[in-house]
Amino acid sequence: MAAQGLSGFYGSVFRRSITARVLVRTTDGRVLLLRSGDAWELPGGVVKSGEDPRSAARRIARATLDPEFDVGRVLVLDYVQGVQGQGDSIAFLFDGGTVTTSVTAFTGAGGEREARFVPLEDCGEGLDEERRHAALQALELGTIVELVDGEAAAPAPLAAPSLRRMMPPVEGFSGILGR
């Protein structure tokens, strides 16, 4: 009986997957989407064994966009609960920064990869409304937004903490400390 419990536990742990995506924006507010089969998605994919999410996002973005491309900070962290035998997953959304381009669509060598820049409000296929809203909040507030199944885990994202002094000013010493 104990063996069944352990195999059930380990089976559930190893069914979890981690994905990493990158939000690349243009200066005029469009978002990069890539065709994956019949669906359009943000650049990204599965984090391989032994790879951290940032490295995975960088690897995928470099393979798709530019060998020198780098990713910024995490914008959204989404815990997605599995349904009907599928494992849970954790999805990271990284800031891919902004690019200046007038290109609206392009196809990679051999026609294997197809990409397009779409207005943020029209990228529902690649980034649903709740995750899009969370990414915009994170960009605006300079913080990370946490989601569970695409819904806000907290009532509102916390703003980045303000800088605090380690010690209150003490009369006569503030000049010595450079304050």
PEBEL-V202487 format. One record per pair of residues at least 4 apart in sequence whose C-alpha atoms are under 6 Angstrom apart, sorted by the first residue. I is the first residue (numbers start at 0). GAP is how many residues later the second one is. Records with the same first field share a line. If there is no record, write none. Layout:
BEGIN
I->GAP  GAP
END
This chain:
BEGIN
6->4
14->72
15->71  72  73
16->72
17->28  29  71  72  73
18->26  27  28  72
19->24  25  33  37  71  72  73
20->22  23  36  72
21->21  71  72  73  74
22->72  73
23->7  8  72  73  74
24->5  6  73
25->4  72  73  74
26->71  73
29->87  88  89  90
30->86  87  89
31->84  85
32->7  8  9  82  83
33->6  7  80  81
34->4  5  79
35->4
39->85  86
40->85
41->84
43->16
46->6  9
54->4
57->4  12  13
60->4
61->4  5  7
70->25
71->23  24
72->21  22
73->19  20
74->18  19  60  63  69
75->16  17  68  69  70
76->14  15  69
77->12  13  68  69  70
78->11  69  70
79->8  9  68  69
80->7
81->4  5  6
103->12  13
104->10  11
105->9
106->4  6  7
107->5
122->4
123->4
126->5
127->4
133->11
136->4
137->4  5  6  7
140->18
142->17
144->12
145->7
146->4  5  6
147->5
168->5
173->5
174->4
END
